[in-house]
Amino acid sequence: MYAFADKLLEVSERHADKIVDQWCRAVTKNPHTPWFQSMKPADCNSFAMDFYKNFKDVYFDEKPYKKLEKYFGKYAEESFQKGIPMEEAIYALIMMRRHLWLYADFQALFLTALDAHRAVETLNRTIRVFDQGVFIIIKRYRELEKAKK
């Protein structure tokens, strides 16, 4: 699994700018993310670039919870401070995951049956990371909302 994950995450790190550009075009046109529609391209790029550049560190950590808590907590805080509705911040994150896989598929990383099997394993781990991220974001948004009252 790790050899395939290495390829996927290397592609995401090396081509982060291209993936971010595709994500920005999609998130600024998506009806589920109206807050993002008025974003300037540079602001949109900086919103997602950190994720694609650093996902590898979280992915390979044996016990990634502390890193996930830090990263997704920061994501929630920045989103909250910008006034992004929680559901849009989460949907934007879901779109980040989707664009990671769309780019990998476009790069034809899945060439053999073994690659496909490894891709499924990698996808499952990626989904677990994002699921944990969604939980952390919701939890942090709730804390920030309580503190604001």
C-alpha positions in Angstrom: 0.0 0.0 0.0 2.7 2.5 0.9 4.4 2.4 -2.5 1.2 3.4 -4.2 0.4 6.0 -1.5 3.9 7.4 -2.0 3.2 7.8 -5.7 -0.2 9.5 -5.0 1.1 11.8 -2.3 4.2 12.7 -4.3 2.0 13.7 -7.2 -0.2 15.8 -4.9 2.9 17.5 -3.4 4.7 18.0 -6.7 1.6 19.1 -8.6 -0.2 21.0 -5.8 -0.4 24.1 -7.8 -2.3 22.4 -10.6 -4.6 20.5 -8.3 -5.3 23.7 -6.4 -6.1 25.6 -9.6 -8.6 22.9 -10.6 -10.1 22.9 -7.1 -10.4 26.7 -7.1 -12.2 26.6 -10.4 -14.6 24.0 -9.1 -15.2 25.5 -5.6 -15.9 28.9 -7.0 -18.6 27.6 -9.3 -20.2 25.0 -7.1 -23.7 25.8 -5.9 -22.9 24.2 -2.5 -20.1 26.7 -1.8 -21.5 30.2 -2.6 -19.2 31.8 0.0 -16.2 30.9 -2.2 -17.7 32.4 -5.4 -16.4 35.9 -4.7 -12.9 34.7 -3.7 -10.0 36.2 -5.6 -7.8 33.5 -7.3 -4.8 34.2 -5.0 -6.9 33.9 -1.9 -8.5 30.7 -3.2 -5.1 29.2 -4.0 -3.7 29.9 -0.5 -6.8 28.4 1.1 -6.0 24.9 -0.3 -2.3 24.9 -1.0 -1.3 24.1 2.5 -3.4 21.0 2.5 -1.9 19.5 -0.7 1.6 20.4 0.3 1.3 18.8 3.8 -1.2 16.0 3.4 1.7 13.5 3.1 2.9 14.3 6.7 -0.4 13.5 8.2 -1.1 10.4 6.0 2.0 8.5 7.0 2.0 9.3 10.7 1.4 6.1 12.7 -0.9 7.9 15.1 -2.0 11.0 13.1 -4.7 12.2 15.5 -2.5 15.0 17.0 -1.4 16.3 13.6 -5.0 16.0 12.3 -6.3 17.9 15.3 -3.8 20.7 14.7 -4.3 20.9 11.0 -8.1 20.6 10.8 -8.5 22.7 14.0 -6.5 25.5 12.2 -8.6 25.0 9.1 -11.8 25.4 11.2 -10.5 28.5 13.0 -9.4 30.2 9.8 -12.7 29.3 8.0 -14.7 30.5 11.0 -12.8 33.8 11.2 -13.4 34.4 7.5 -17.1 33.9 8.0 -17.3 30.7 6.0 -20.4 28.7 7.0 -19.4 25.4 8.5 -21.2 23.3 5.9 -19.4 25.1 3.1 -16.0 24.7 4.9 -16.7 21.0 5.1 -17.9 20.7 1.5 -14.8 22.6 0.3 -12.7 20.0 2.1 -14.6 17.2 0.5 -13.9 18.8 -2.8 -10.2 18.9 -1.9 -10.2 15.2 -1.4 -12.1 14.6 -4.6 -9.7 16.8 -6.6 -6.7 14.9 -5.2 -8.2 11.7 -6.6 -9.3 13.2 -9.9 -5.8 14.5 -10.5 -4.3 11.1 -9.6 -6.7 9.4 -12.0 -5.8 11.9 -14.7 -2.2 11.0 -14.2 -3.0 7.3 -14.9 -1.5 6.1 -11.6 -3.9 3.1 -11.7 -2.4 1.0 -14.5 -2.6 -2.6 -13.2 -5.0 -4.6 -11.1 -2.4 -4.5 -8.3 -2.3 -0.7 -8.6 -6.1 -0.7 -8.4 -6.1 -2.8 -5.2 -3.5 -0.5 -3.7 -5.5 2.5 -4.8 -8.5 1.2 -2.9 -6.4 0.7 0.3 -5.0 4.2 -0.1 -8.4 5.7 -0.8 -9.8 4.0 2.4 -7.0 5.5 4.5 -7.5 8.9 2.8 -11.2 8.8 3.6 -10.4 8.0 7.3 -8.2 11.0 7.5 -10.8 13.3 5.9 -13.6 11.8 8.1 -11.5 12.6 11.2 -11.0 16.1 9.7 -14.7 16.6 9.3 -15.3 15.6 12.9 -12.6 18.0 14.1 -13.9 20.9 12.1 -17.4 20.4 13.4 -16.2 20.2 17.0 -14.0 23.3 16.6 -16.7 25.3 14.9 -19.0 24.5 17.8 -16.4 25.6 20.3 -15.8 28.8 18.4 -19.6 29.5 18.2 -19.9 29.0 22.0 -17.0 31.3 22.7 -18.4 34.0 20.5 -21.7 34.2 22.5 
